Amino acid sequence: MLVLSRKKDESIMIGDQIEIKILAVDGEQIKIGIVAPKNVKVHRSEVFEAIQAQNKEALTASSTFFEQLKKK
């Protein structure tokens, strides 16, 4: 893991197309802005994990459904 220190109004570049901007610092809360191409999906980690879990569940349900179809 790379750890960088930034202050308000400073930013971090990821590659040449993604910029992470520090917009505000209020106690332990930090507001960031993300500038990225529209084709790059950006999610909070808990949302990303929920999406991954739903996708895994859908794959399991789909394979179960297809197995049931094969039996008929």
PEMOMO-V460761 format. One record per helix or strand of 2 or more residues. SS is the DSSP state (alpha for helix, beta for strand). FROM is the first residue (numbers start at 0). TO is the last residue. If there is no record, write none. Layout:
((SS/FROM/TO) (SS/FROM/TO))
//
This chain:
((beta/10/13) (beta/17/25) (beta/28/34) (alpha/44/70))
//
